[in-house]
């Protein structure tokens, strides 16, 4: 079977899980006190890449643009996907980038990976920035067909085509699962509901073999790790960082207290009498269908 | 004055011959913005709907009646389904076609090169389409916007202006709620005026959250231009084929039940027990259980059955999920972030259970029960058993 090369673009993000996240009294994130980790959507993308490893013996590469501490995210992603190449693109010049400036760095990096990529995976969005734009913009710069919200996929390695199922959610109409076929190379943005499934015994054996290998590799992740600054990456400096970013964050403000359309009656939750009155009001609200 | 960037283009979404609600919401907001712009600057810029599809020409009139000044449409069997590459190239061609731009308003025909602003829907199609179109057009995009203002911005920015004070006229301020729901971030798409990296960035673009803006009432007397555009379609792009489409019913029904009980991060003291309490409360009221977006990211460890049943994107009430107008909405341990409030504010009677009287949910409810859900919900259940007996048809 011809070789399949896949890549995963990941991001280091605040760890929102209980015990690791820290919030300010006003409900905003306390970044300084919050740990960082492989973003949850990036992790799902890494799982999707591991599916290709198991099913097609694909070679997996992982890349991220970030500060030097982002290497821990690469290690976590390697643990999931059994990657053999880890790239970190890190330079002061990349700072302040919006999605277009970031996509330029990632596209340049992917083109420097070992082997020509057949599939590039990315998460649906980052859990902090939440635009979901970087993946499709990197896809466009790479010239790869973009498939978004992918929930499962299968590759015909000889024919060099991929079939993918996508979940399309639009306001006001029921969800649709669309099955699409495309020639490689493609860029896949993984849906949060993505699930890998390994049905055959041979696949499950490969799964365990590669899982074991992944753990071994991740223990020595430095052997697979390479860091690139702007010069080493060979980026066009006018297209990355702040210079390459059409958009800026102009201001951040607290959401103003909404012009309250409702005036709440405040009730003591430990007062049985008050609870009784609240339930009576609830009953009234449901009165169209209630029989005592 | 010769300006290269004119008009607001709105990329329309439709399905099975009908416009999606968000399309008319975007046209409504576009109408308000452009009217305000034209009034302030004595200009004649237009709201232009961009409509791609097959057998969709008849929709054009509806767009005019609901506020568009013009519709640019492409009707082609290859545009029947949205395939990202084909649609991206077609929309980008339209956005740069000086002839069509000139036809929109002949007074600007000699100078206009691109739209000034562009709107997309923030949904499964529009989020990605907006990204690839703006990558092709090499301009700026903000996502999930719920407020828009046109302003002349005076600023000095180390990179954008090389430190000099500059005025950016007619800049679109694009507001988006951040992930916490408590902060509003304003994004701007600005030309680089710094001589070291000088470049123009237009159209200033954004994807808009469905349901946040009001459509206009249709006015059959409104007139507009309907312009056909024939895109160049690359043969190689036709190799992407849609094999099948299957409608799926949501496993969660938020439409039928009269009551929804939602929970948020307030379950954290004992997540497993608290979810079970919420479940019980919902059962007593024949209601459905909803969650806030952070819960769908599984921040707490619970048994796998509760995890797979409740901590799923399908249960989210809010801009990332469902909108409800339930008769009774109970928010347990929900702080009231903007995105969630959008999803539940149309409910009939709202009860919040929260120990923190400063939680923003207090402004969005009719009764605020101060207390922890582990203490309050059992009392509620006991009382409901006495007072309310639900009979469903």
Interface residues (C-beta under 8 A of the other chain):
Chain A: X16 X17 X18 X21 X26 X27 X28 X29 X40 X96 X98 X99 X100 X103 X127 X128 X130 X131 X132 X133 X135 X136 X137 X139 X140 X141 X145 X146 X147 X148 X149 X163 X167 X168 X169 X170 X171 X172 X173 X174 X175 X176 X177 X178 X179 X180 X181 X182 X183 X189 X192 X193 X238 X242 X243 X244 X245 X246 X247 X248 X249 X250 X251 X252 X253 X254 X255 X257 X258 X260 X261 X262 X263 X264 X265 X266 X267 X268 X269 X270 X272 X275 X276 X278 X279 X280 X281 X282 X283 X284 X285 X286 X288 X289 X290 X291 X292
Chain B: X13 X15 X20 X21 X22 X81 X83 X84 X85 X88 X121 X123 X124 X125 X127 X128 X130 X131 X132 X134 X135 X136 X138 X139 X140 X141 X142 X143 X144 X153 X155 X157 X159 X160 X173 X177 X178 X179 X180 X181 X182 X183 X184 X185 X186 X187 X188 X189 X190 X192 X194 X196 X197 X199 X201 X210 X211 X239 X240 X241 X242 X243 X244 X245 X246 X247 X248 X249 X250 X258 X259 X268 X285 X294 X296 X297 X298 X299 X300 X312 X313 X323 X327 X328 X335 X337 X338 X341 X345 X348 X349 X350 X351 X352 X353 X357 X360 X362 X363 X364 X365 X366 X367 X368 X369 X370 X371 X372 X375 X376 X379 X380 X383 X384 X387 X388 X389 X390 X391 X392
